[in-house]
Amino acid sequence: MTADTVLASTPGGMPAAPVKARRLSTPVILLLVAAGLLAFSAVRVITGADDITSSGAVRAALASAVPIGLAGLGGLWSERAGVVNIGLEGMMILGTWGGAWGALTFGAWGGIIAGAVAGALGGLLHAVATVTFNVDHIVSGVAITILAFGLARFLSSLTFANMAGGGDTQSPNVPDLPRISLPGVSALDGVESKHWFLVSDMAGILRGLLTDVSVLTLIAIALVPLTFYLLWRTSFGLRLRSCGENPQAAETLGVNVYRYKYYGVVVSGALAGLGGAFLSMVASSIYREGQTAGRGYIGLATMIFGNWRPGGLAAGAVLFGYTDALQLRRGSESVHALLLLIAVILLAVGVWQIVRGTRIAGLVSIALAAPVAVWYFTTDQIPVEFVQAVPYVTTLVVLALASQRLRPPAADGQPYRRGGG
Amino acid sequence: MKRWDLRRVLPMIIAPIAALVLAALVSSAALLISGKDPLEAFSAMFDYAFGPNSGPDVTTEILNKATPYYLAALAVAIGFRMGLFNIGVDGQSRLGILAAGALGAASFLGVVPGPLRVVIMIIVAMAVGAAWAAVAALLKVYRGVSEVISTIMLNFIGGAIFAYLLTTERLGVKAVGGEIVSTPLLKSDSWIPGMSLFAGTANKMFGFAFVAIACGIAYWFLVGRTRFGFDLRATGLNPSAAVASGVSPKRMVIATMLLSGGVAGLVALPEVLGRDHAVTTSTPALGFTGIAIALLGRNNPVGIALAALLWAFLDVSNLPLDLLDIPKEIVTIMQGVTVLAVVVAYELAARVGRRQQQRSVGAATGEAAIVTLGIPAAIAAKLGVEAVSAPVEPPDSTAPTDPTVPGKHREEQS
């Protein structure tokens, strides 16, 4: 229905070339992680920006990555079933209210459930509109976001306004979920504060990842492999994904496409709601209006960044969560330090591309490295406003450079009517 | 074909009314659950907006609120007519107004006469809005990036640039003793005067409202009466048919996004030129509101105007609800439900319309019978259709055919 179909079919447009699946094997991934670690500690030692690998930054990055990742997982479930879910933001808003209200009424675990249920109801509404009534997916998502904002406000004026310490736009303090630490790890504090090359960095990262971790964080992390297992290793998942790839074919094989689309979208809402509950219960232990601050959209971006796969999505969530976290920890200097890393990476990629024979791409990369390096050496920090924009710029750059390699579900966003094939 | 086929128009009129009724019912239910009287709430809202006491004041305020809404919705509607989602009205309008506001107050333009400066501001706001939209257009055309995602990202990036530039170190100034950062105040010769509409109020309608109305007329003319508008609608309705008839989709995407972004650049001008006379950090963001109003108004210039007025009425008239101890957020719920209900209602109306069209096509299958007999329709018409088709029962026997007018049903299908 949109101009996309036209653009895809023009001869001048980018041909939908079959993407060569270059799967990363475990040793390669481990090598990449090790190289990344080395690069980060080198940058830290050279620039003196201690916060880029401190345990506090890592912990904050994990906490920022969880809601983004949950929203992204939500988007994944929905889009794999063929329904574009731009209402993730709205479902997250419902989740923030649900989490806070549930936690205040039924205790912390009740908050998790209430948040997920509130988000799932938003998802159900989206499913009714898009699947049953065939409303355009984007339109429905926009409407749900508008509705969710008003609904959360209305509900909190009914509930939180009557509680001590609460008001129309914020709740009283929400009971916290239990936090877990791996015993013994906190002893690494001494090592981290020495600022040794590599050793202190590893200590900081381990401390950040293994101490004082909320239960909901663990649940969220577990949901990534669980999603992969359910969607790619079970017949349920195969059916659900077939609805996103070719619903007519699925229909001929006896799959109830409507039902699987409903499953996908409702689970999507529940995950987004869980992300919202994390914001109001764990990240800030209070419900505040406007708390989601566009994280639903970043989640959507993460899903695209991760090429509609759980692993890539998790990597994207960590990346965006990390930039988000650096904002709070002397972001201007930390991100400035990372400019050096970006320049070096661009240079390396450029040289590699020239060696491989793609000269133009290589020269472009090297040409891009120069201004980044100049930027690094001529300034001391990056304006904090630009630090906030990092996830969005990254997404645009990734989309611009790699959109031909991305492969969304084939029937994503297309209307489907039973027997209409 | 008759231009106003009642059977097709009627569902399209009933749909928004049904959606409004549903929205009123849902919000009434929400009020009843919270133990309030919905009728009391609605009558208080109406009384506040149109009653003798506060009416003149508040009605003017509604009109003033509706003006930027109208512009934002027009910007969205231009894209919608081609099947493009410009969700980036927010970022486009912010950057546009910041550039216009900073330039309009700049000292080197001080010698330029006021009205000319207003024209320069309008042009700059449109150009910057269009340029920001062009980023999304180029990404779509050359890199295949969906404009839905790119415009959302550009909104946030635009917001960051806005916040970066509107600080006291750069374009902003701080009023003496105040905390609000804004661009320098515009000289009074480039303010657009307001118009008193009603007796008994000091409130004036924005003069810029006439520019908004002119934009609406221009939109109607461009989309409905020009070659470009025809191509635009054709691409929106059936992309592959449009391409087959020689429309270049790339050019259309770029032109449409530029137009949409240009109108988006105007969104904040009514308030800046007519009331605030400076761009502040609180200059409103209207992205999603514009989308909702365009949907509500069915991309029709008059429909959008009505929808903008309705939206503004709901926004403004919720003030007295606080006095009745009714949560005024009920209005936001009403807005959300209206949008959702209206898109569902239009979808259902379109389905009813399609079914009726199919039925009339079914009724026309007298002609199909001729084809099955091996005689091309045009020749059959010359030969005299009655003789051939009379004995053949049309497949859909519920709808009667009219074999005496052979050309009629063919026209209906086209």
Interface residues (C-beta under 8 A of the other chain):
Chain A: M1 T2 A3 D4 T5 V6 L7 A8 S9 T10 G12 G13 M14 V84 I86 L125 A129 F133 N134 V135 D136 I138 V139 S140 V142 A143 I144 T145 I146 L147 A148 F149 G150 L151 R153 F154 S157 L158 D168 G294 Y297 L300 A301 I304 P383 E385 F386 Q388 A389 Y392 V393 T395 L396 L399 A400 L401 S403 Q404
Chain B: A30 S34 M82 G83 L84 F85 I87 L139 K140 V141 R143 G144 V145 S146 V148 I149 S150 I152 M153 L154 F156 I157 A160 I161 A163 Y164 T235 G236 P239 S240 A242 V243 P249 K250 M252 V253 F288 I291 A292 L295 P327 E329 I330 V331 T332 I333 M334 Q335 G336 V337 V339 L340 V343 V344 E347 L348
